[in-house]
Every structure is written in structure tokens, then in C-alpha cells.
Amino acid sequence: MKDVTVTKRRRSWEWRVTDESGRPIMSGRERSRPAARYQGYRTLFMLLAIGQRPNEMQALRSGRNIGQTVARDRPHPVVRTAPPASAGPGSGDFTPD
């Protein structure tokens, strides 16, 4: 279960969202305690709303891109080139789509 903690740090309040093992997922600082509490619970809600699974969190911690695909697996984009400069409007070599 994820947890939100708010602690006093000098002149500001630090909020931290941690996972089940106590490792911080996200953190931040605010000037007031209510603002820190709000941001902490807002972050927790957003994490729950996007529905990250544990293996995705592991990928985020290791720095891997979850949606990354290998370039060779992607289809090549269709590239349309302009007609040569010698082909003018009256040359008949170029027909628009």
C-alpha cells in the first residue's frame, strides 16, 4: 500500500509518497502544511488513477522507457519529396495527389 508522509523541514513542509517497502516514489516541498498535504494526496491519487503496475514502477526506477520500441520493429515512414526544380507547372512531370 502506498503512503503519504508530511514532515517539517526548516521553513517548509516536505511531502513524500512511498511504496510498500518505504521507498519514495515522488516527493516535493511546500510552504504550508495544508499545501504539502494536498500535493501529497494529489500525487497519490494521480498514481492510483494511472494504474501503474509494480513492473512498470521497477522500469521507471531503472530508467527504462516503458513505451519504448526498437527502431527496427517500427514501420518506415512514408516520405514525400518535392518534384525537381526543373519540373514546373507546365512540364507535365508532376501530378499532385
WOHUTA-V614968 format. One record per pair of residues at least 4 apart in sequence whose C-alpha atoms are under 7 Angstrom apart, sorted by the first residue. I is the first residue (numbers start at 1). J is the second residue. Records with the same first field share a line. If there is no record, write none. Layout:
BEGIN
I: J / J
END
This chain:
BEGIN
1: 19 / 20
2: 17 / 18 / 19 / 20
3: 17 / 18 / 19
4: 15 / 16 / 17 / 18 / 40 / 41
5: 15 / 16 / 17
6: 13 / 14 / 15 / 16 / 36 / 37
7: 13 / 14 / 15
8: 12 / 13 / 14
9: 13 / 14
12: 29 / 30 / 31 / 32
13: 29 / 30 / 31 / 32 / 33 / 36
14: 28 / 29 / 30 / 36
15: 27 / 28 / 29 / 36 / 37 / 40
16: 24 / 26 / 27 / 28 / 40
17: 24 / 25 / 26 / 27 / 40 / 44
18: 22 / 23 / 24 / 25
19: 23 / 24 / 25
29: 36
30: 35 / 36
32: 36
33: 37
34: 38
35: 39
36: 40
37: 41
38: 42
39: 43
40: 44
41: 45
42: 46
43: 47
44: 48
45: 49
46: 50
47: 51 / 52
52: 56 / 57
53: 57
54: 58
55: 59
56: 60 / 66
57: 61
58: 62
59: 63 / 64 / 66
60: 64
70: 74
83: 87 / 94
87: 91 / 93 / 94
END
